[in-house]
């Protein structure tokens, strides 16, 4: 797939060149067609005997020159910002490399340059992981909770009363009240 932004930039540059050439041709034809002189009086500025074509072409040329200078200075600003950011990226990459080598040295790990160190570091053996239990599907096994019997209540006179088991406690609960942690 072609890069459309690149093609669009080329089109804009080509069209601006053609427009500039057309303006130059029109200014030349206008200058050779209007050779008579005029007097320009503007506030305190009095100019006598100026060719007519300069009244139209000089302001147009000054506008184009000012626009070009503004565009160049703007491009120079963007270029200098790009170079400043690029320089900063290189500084940060060097800092990251230094921090990595320092971290490897602190952790006694081999460096990333590929050169092996003389001393080998022995690491403890990894504990074998328990084999996962196979269950049907992705469902977790639910934990069944049972209710402990209540202790006998002591009366103030010293007698013990045993509560009668409730009907709800005799049946096995369908859903646990509290989900099991870590299961």
N, C-alpha and C positions, 0 to 999 in steps of 0.2 A: 504494500500500500504506500503511495507516495506521501511525502511529508508536505501537507497542505500549507502549513504556516510558512515554510521556506518558499514555496511557490507564490504565496500571497505577498511576501516581502519582495520577491523579485518583480512581481507585477507592479507593486506600488513604486518601487525604484524606477522601473522602466517608464511608467506613466508620468512620474514627476519629471523625469528627464525630458520626455516629449513635451510636456506642458511648458517647461522652462525654455526649450528650443522655440516653441511657438510664441512665447512672450518676447523672446529676443528678436525673432523675425518681425513681429508686429511693431516692436519699438524701433527697429531699424527703418522699416518702411515709413512709420509715422515721422521719424526724424528727417528723412530725405524728402518727405512730402510737405513738411511745414518748416520752411527755412526763414520765414519772416520773423522779425523781432517784435517783442512786446515789452511793455513796462510793467513791472510788478511793484505794487505799493501795498504793503501789509503792515499796519500799525506804524511803527517807527522805522521799519525796514523799507527802503526804496531802492529798487534795482531797475535800471533803464537799459534797454537794448539787449535783452536776453532772448536767445532763440526760443521759439514756441515749443519745440519738442522737449527742451530741458524742463519746462514747467510740468510736464506729464511724466517723463522718463526718470528724472532724478528722484522724486519721492518714491516711485516704484522700486528703483534700484536700491535706495536706502532701506526701504522696508524689507526687501529680500536679503540684503546684507545683514541687517539686524536679526532677522529670523534665523539665518544660517549661523551667525555667531552664538545666538541663544541655544540653538540645537547642538552645536559643538560643545559648548560649555556644559550643557545638560548631559551629553554623552560622556564627557570627560569626568563629570561627577559620578555617574553610574559606574564607569570603568574604575575610578579610584576606590569606590565603595566595594566593588567586586574584588579588587586586588587586596584591600584591607581584610575582607572576609576570608579570602583564600589564605592570606598569611596567618590569620587567626586559626584557621582549620589546621594548618601545618603545625602551629605551636601546640594545639590541643592534641593532635595525633602523637607528637613527640612526648608530650606529658603522659598520655595514656600508655605508650610503650615503656616509659620510665617507671610508671606505677606498676605495670604488669611485671617487669623484671624485679622490682623491689618486692612485690607480693610473692613471686616465685621464690625469691631468696629467703623471705621470712618463713614461708611454708615449706622450705627445703624441697622444692619441686624442680625438675629439670627446666631449663629455660627454653624459650620457643625458637631459639636460633638453630637448633638441630645438633649442636655440639653436646656430647654426653659429659657429665661431670665424673670426676675420678671416684668419688665415694657414692656407694649405693645406699639408699635409704630403704630399710625393710618396713613394710607396712603390715599391720596385723591382718590375719586372715579374715575374710568376710564370713559372717555367720551364715550357715545355709538357711535359706528361707523355707518356712513350712509350706508343704504342698497345699494349694488351694483346694478347699472342699468343693466337690462338684454338686451342684444343686440343679433342680429343674428350673430352667428359665433364669431371668435376671432378678427374680424376687429374693428379698432377704428372708432369712428364717426368723419368724416372730418368736419372741420369748413369752412363755406363759407365766404369769404371775399368780401366786397363790396367797391367800390372806392367812396370816398367822393367827392362831386362836388367842382371844383376849385373856389376860391373866384374871384369876379369880379376884373379885372385889372383896375387900375386907370391910365389914361393918364395924361401927364403933364398939359394939359389944363383943367383937372377936369372932363372929360367925363369918364364914365364907359363902358367897353366893356365886354360883356358876351361871353365867348367862346362857340362855337357850340359843342354839345356832339359828341364824336367820335363813330364810329360804334362798335369798340371793347369794349367800356365802356358800351354800351347798352346791349350787350349779357352777360349772366352769365358765369363766367369763369368755365372751366371744372375741373381744378386743382388749388388749392390755391398756391399763389406765395410763401408764408411763412407758414411753419407748425405751428400750434398753440402750445404754450408752456403750459405744465401741463394738457393737455386735454387727 
